[in-house]
Amino acid sequence: MTRLAKLPRAEAMRTVSPLLGPALLVIALVVLSTFTSGSTQRAVTNGLISLVIVIGLYMFVGTSGVLSFGHIGFAAIGAYTSALLTIPLAVKGALLPDLPGFLANASMDGTSAALIAGLVAAIVALFLGMAVMRLNEISIPIALLSFLVIVNVVASNWEELTRGTGSMIGIPRTTGLGSALAWVLVALVAAFLFQQSRTGLKLRGAREDEPAARAAGINIWRERVIAFTASAFFVAIGGNLIAHQLGSIAPVAFYLDLTFTTLAMLIIGGKNCLAGAVVGTFVVTALAEILRHAERGIEVSGIGFGATPGLRQVGVALVMLACLAFRPAGITGGREFVFPPRRRPKRLARESGTGEVDRPASGSSLISAASPPNQQQ
């Protein structure tokens, strides 16, 4: 904050606009949704919940450049942990009579349960990350997919704790538009501060040029573990929101379908920037909602088209393929919302021979900014 106060007003605005832009966009969409029908508000709430998960995913995937197929396992951990802490004692005793004493007698409010759920997932991520992050970038996604499978199998068979493949019911339905928005704003602030931190800068530099990062003395394993732990916390918060929106959960809700959807949101929007997480989430949510109605059958110019199950998944997959083919950096092009934009004098642009107004920082410059002064050249 002190550093921001010393900057010129325009430069200070550019520094915080990667946070303010997405936050204002989210708030505007929520305000507009309050004037719409209940079904639209539920769709926006679903989008906000997905956004919390996608922001958590961005904190690791976006900053490190390493893909993850296992983060939804943390959403499952968060959902079941918060459910066990908030289900009324009478209902819990009837559904899960074999629970250990401390869980059988636990009764917490939603916020406390959410924080504990996030902390449990973060602890699991810390120990998992210490082992997995020693692998190379090709092996890490496979290892994390294995983690997702393990979580799903455990949740599907540990009947004393999760009711197995059956639904865990009786969860208080406390997630609404306001609570989901509050958690989105918290996640946005945390992700912005993280990407501006020294760890975030080091990871982003290593993402662009890993050999240079290692040569500069950056411990990539340690930075990835930190990012992995922080991201697991917010993904677990997203799982908690899902549980308290639906009122019941089952292991199938936290598996491949949600994994694919959240990854598609991040990739379509642009996985290398916070703005991409926000834009991609709302684009895919809107597309999925339109295709969900189309699945039931539509009529165009008097011609009826019957119900088409699976149209939503196919549509999102096609959009993701098109994005990968024609815009690999996503809708945002990997650029944050920055205002006011920097302007270079036309004379300097002509002299440089590039004609470019602004260019993103390279991996080397990020590494230089993140390195201690005595390591900078």
Buried (B, 14 or more C-beta within 10 A) or exposed (E): EEEEEEEEEEEBBBBBBBBBBBBEBBEEBBEEBEEEEEEBBBBBBBBBBBBBBBBBBBBBBBBBBBBBBBBBBBBBBBBBBBBBBBBEEEEBEEBBEEBEEEBBEBEBEBEEBBBBBBBBBBBBBBEBBBEBBEBEEEEBBEBBBBBBBEBBEBBBEEEEBBBBEEBBBBBBEBBBBEBBBEBBBBBBEBBBEBBBBEBBBBBBBBBBBBEBBEEBEBEBEBBBBBBBBBBBBBBBBBBBBBBBBBBBBBBBBBBBEBBBBBBBBBBBBBBBBBBBBBBBBBBBBBBBBEBEEBBEEEEEEEEEEEEBEEBBBEBBEEBBEEBEEEBEBBBBBBBBBBEEEEEBEEEEBEEEEEEEEEEEBEBBEBBBBBBEEEEEE
